[in-house]
Amino acid sequence: MAELPRYRRPGVLLAEFPRSDPVHIKEATRGSLQLNESLNRLSSWAYEQAAKEAHAAGEQYGAENPVTPQQLLDGTASLAQRGSIYGEAARGIQLDALTTDVEIEAQGRLSDIKGRAEAGELDAIGAMSEIKDVQDGYAEALRKVDPKASNKFRARVATAGNSLLLSIQETAAKRAIERNKLNVDNWIDTVAGDQVSPAIEAGDTVDPESGQRVTPADRLKLLRRTLVEATTAIGDPEYARGARKRFDDIVEKAQVDALVKVAGSPDFARTPDGRFDGVGAVARADKGDFGRHTSVYAAMPSDQQAKVRLAIRQASADRYTAGQHEAAELKKADELKVNQLVIEYPAAPPARKRQIESALQAISTTTGAITGAGINHLKESVKPKGDGTVKPNEVGETRLRMDIASGKIRTPEQYWDTAQRYGVSPKQVNEVFSFFITRQNRGEQQADSRLRTAAGIAPGMINPSSGRADAYISLTRQLDTEYSKALKAHQEDPKVNPAPDREGLAEELVRRRQESPKQKAIDATLKGLNDQWGTAGTAKKTGVTFTEDMDVNEVRQALTKQGIPKSNIESIIRSLQSVEAQRRQLNDLRQ
Amino acid sequence: MQYVFVAAMAMQAMGQVQQGKFQASQYKAQAAQTRLQGRAQAVRYEQQGNAVMKRSMEAQAMARARAAAGGLDPFSGSAQFVQTLSAQDAAEDVGILSDNAQLARLGADAQAQSYDSAARYARNAGLLAGFTTAATAAGQYGRLYGWGNG
């Protein structure tokens, strides 16, 4: 049987479930997102605006409800709450205003501190404590409400407080310095009156404990050291210089006053009749001999020494005029002459005796170095007595005078020995002793006169130049040194070493000085200057006489006035300066 | 300057509204097209079903003819059985194709509805965007110039 055809299935399958694309959801989502975005923008903007309004409102509230510094310190400060724009803004404004007020109040308190410190009511330590109180008090109170504002306040007030403290410390330091200066000034004034003058006037003394010599310079050095320490501690070099100079000026004046006072005393130089000897005082001062005060004078610079000498001369001149000085010097010369004549008289032949008597009469009527009674006594002393013999004591006295006059007797010891050997009575010994002294003085006077002449100091000259005074002092010191040496040698061996003669020594000294290479160089330089530019100068007659002790400034002025070329003037000045230098070397005892 | 600002903001708002409308139109067009495609697909399935029915009928006819030609009763026995099988198979396929057509129609409708909804959303979104832009602009304008100051 044929197979019956049947329906063949083509393999139809159920179609896939149609896949739907949820476009509406996507669109809804997209729309929502877009809307959300738009709303975000809108709300952001709205929030921003609202925040601004809240901020402004907060600031308004803060401004209308300020907190005072006192409330802050009392702990009753009511600040806006944190956590909102409104609150933060309000709080910020309140804190700003508060910080400003606190700073103003702090500044006020600092100003008050400054004022009290400047008025001296508050010292630096007290000020520091109060500044710290101001700073810490407010800063601590502020810290509780706003640490940042507290830190800011602390920083600002610390800066102001530090500068204030610095200013107060500087003021205090200045005040302390001023006070110290005042103390030093008072010290100087007090010391000047109470200690300087007594320290100088006491002269050289011996410390009873140590046995060491204490000079016024030692005492002044101690005082000056005190001053130096005090002024150094002040730390003001200019003031220190001024104070030291003031002290030095006081010392200088006190030294001059003390030496003038010493030299003005009759004890310093007196006439045989016990009065003050002005000429003798000047002469002694010129030699730098101030007894116990010699060290004071020796330590003074030459210009100060010149001041002392001038002051002594002026003080002396207050008592004696220049004419009286000259008269006194003439009288002294006459006294020497009288002594010479009196010594010569006993042994003189009659004719000579008459000459001597006439000369003595003349002196008695001029300077009065011998009186008429004295002349009569002289005449009587040589007249033969009664039996024509000369009393032994009178012979002895004459021999004694002869020995003194001849220089055989040089020391008091020799004098007394000789007088005893000649059998001279004590009364005569006393009378003749004044002759011995005068004779001794004669040598001294003549030596002094020689030295003064060599130094260029004319008789009666009130104020010799510094150069002449230096030369005179140098010569007298050399004379004293050499005389002391010679006297010592004589005392050790009288047979080999004759007794020293001051006059002779002075002569020798002056001769050596004049013949010294330096003096010759000085003379040659001056001669050259005088030959070329002096009163009869070959280059120009200037009318100037060049000497050792000229003031170069005066010379420069004089020569400039006369139109001398500057180069020539400078050359002349250099020559004079060379002379001055050589003269200084010549006067320097160390040379 | 404020006029430029107002004009710019207005144009931006209008643009956003217009954009929404355009988007909605586009979705509407897509919805229509989707529906059309679904109908076309359903018709294609129905045509396939018709073809299946036709082939089934042809097979039954041929079976009856052959049975008759072979001397068999075309309406009983195996001949009847073979025809019944063909009819059952064809009915099954036609049912599947009919379901497919229904699915195509329903799926397209669902998609089209989605596009319709998307169109509405797009239009509304455009409107809202335009509104928010306008509102923001109004606020900014007020912030800038203040109301009543212009």
Boltz contact constraints between the chains, C-beta under 6 A:
constraints:
  - contact:
      token1: [A, 1]
      token2: [B, 70]
      max_distance: 6.0
  - contact:
      token1: [A, 2]
      token2: [B, 66]
      max_distance: 6.0
  - contact:
      token1: [A, 2]
      token2: [B, 70]
      max_distance: 6.0
  - contact:
      token1: [A, 4]
      token2: [B, 63]
      max_distance: 6.0
  - contact:
      token1: [A, 4]
      token2: [B, 66]
      max_distance: 6.0
  - contact:
      token1: [A, 4]
      token2: [B, 79]
      max_distance: 6.0
  - contact:
      token1: [A, 4]
      token2: [B, 82]
      max_distance: 6.0
  - contact:
      token1: [A, 5]
      token2: [B, 59]
      max_distance: 6.0
  - contact:
      token1: [A, 5]
      token2: [B, 62]
      max_distance: 6.0
  - contact:
      token1: [A, 5]
      token2: [B, 63]
      max_distance: 6.0
  - contact:
      token1: [A, 6]
      token2: [B, 59]
      max_distance: 6.0
  - contact:
      token1: [A, 6]
      token2: [B, 82]
      max_distance: 6.0
  - contact:
      token1: [A, 6]
      token2: [B, 85]
      max_distance: 6.0
  - contact:
      token1: [A, 6]
      token2: [B, 86]
      max_distance: 6.0
  - contact:
      token1: [A, 7]
      token2: [B, 56]
      max_distance: 6.0
  - contact:
      token1: [A, 7]
      token2: [B, 59]
      max_distance: 6.0
  - contact:
      token1: [A, 7]
      token2: [B, 86]
      max_distance: 6.0
  - contact:
      token1: [A, 7]
      token2: [B, 89]
      max_distance: 6.0
  - contact:
      token1: [A, 7]
      token2: [B, 90]
      max_distance: 6.0
  - contact:
      token1: [A, 9]
      token2: [B, 89]
      max_distance: 6.0
  - contact:
      token1: [A, 12]
      token2: [B, 93]
      max_distance: 6.0
  - contact:
      token1: [A, 12]
      token2: [B, 96]
      max_distance: 6.0
  - contact:
      token1: [A, 12]
      token2: [B, 97]
      max_distance: 6.0
  - contact:
      token1: [A, 14]
      token2: [B, 96]
      max_distance: 6.0
  - contact:
      token1: [A, 15]
      token2: [B, 100]
      max_distance: 6.0
  - contact:
      token1: [A, 15]
      token2: [B, 103]
      max_distance: 6.0
  - contact:
      token1: [A, 18]
      token2: [B, 103]
      max_distance: 6.0
  - contact:
      token1: [A, 18]
      token2: [B, 107]
      max_distance: 6.0
  - contact:
      token1: [A, 20]
      token2: [B, 110]
      max_distance: 6.0
  - contact:
      token1: [A, 20]
      token2: [B, 111]
      max_distance: 6.0
  - contact:
      token1: [A, 22]
      token2: [B, 114]
      max_distance: 6.0
  - contact:
      token1: [A, 23]
      token2: [B, 114]
      max_distance: 6.0
  - contact:
      token1: [A, 23]
      token2: [B, 115]
      max_distance: 6.0
  - contact:
      token1: [A, 23]
      token2: [B, 118]
      max_distance: 6.0
  - contact:
      token1: [A, 24]
      token2: [B, 114]
      max_distance: 6.0
  - contact:
      token1: [A, 24]
      token2: [B, 117]
      max_distance: 6.0
  - contact:
      token1: [A, 24]
      token2: [B, 118]
      max_distance: 6.0
  - contact:
      token1: [A, 27]
      token2: [B, 118]
      max_distance: 6.0
  - contact:
      token1: [A, 27]
      token2: [B, 121]
      max_distance: 6.0
  - contact:
      token1: [A, 27]
      token2: [B, 122]
      max_distance: 6.0
  - contact:
      token1: [A, 28]
      token2: [B, 121]
      max_distance: 6.0
  - contact:
      token1: [A, 31]
      token2: [B, 121]
      max_distance: 6.0
  - contact:
      token1: [A, 31]
      token2: [B, 125]
      max_distance: 6.0
  - contact:
      token1: [A, 34]
      token2: [B, 125]
      max_distance: 6.0
  - contact:
      token1: [A, 34]
      token2: [B, 129]
      max_distance: 6.0
  - contact:
      token1: [A, 35]
      token2: [B, 128]
      max_distance: 6.0
  - contact:
      token1: [A, 38]
      token2: [B, 129]
      max_distance: 6.0
  - contact:
      token1: [A, 38]
      token2: [B, 132]
      max_distance: 6.0
  - contact:
      token1: [A, 42]
      token2: [B, 132]
      max_distance: 6.0
  - contact:
      token1: [A, 42]
      token2: [B, 136]
      max_distance: 6.0
  - contact:
      token1: [A, 45]
      token2: [B, 136]
      max_distance: 6.0
